[in-house]
């Protein structure tokens, strides 16, 4: 999770900056990002209420992402897996033994049932 922290902070910064731009200079944002789509941009300009909503949503999203980034930063680093945990091959072999003992000859083979434990299930046993 910590490897994404820089990305989250950059995203938060961009969203807050865009939100501030939308709040402070909404017509500028419209001219730069939206006016090119219309033959007569002045006739298609959004209302003041729309500009305020756009700015509020963008600024709120940026603040939420910044709060999430603070939460990610305060998370402790994940601990490495326990060394006494059996390897996937050992789990596969134990599963095979268990399923072969319980096999009644009907249904899926023990190999099919246990392939989830294999490191590469496409290797032939």
Order of alpha helices (4+ residues) and beta strands (2+ residues): alpha-alpha-alpha-alpha-alpha
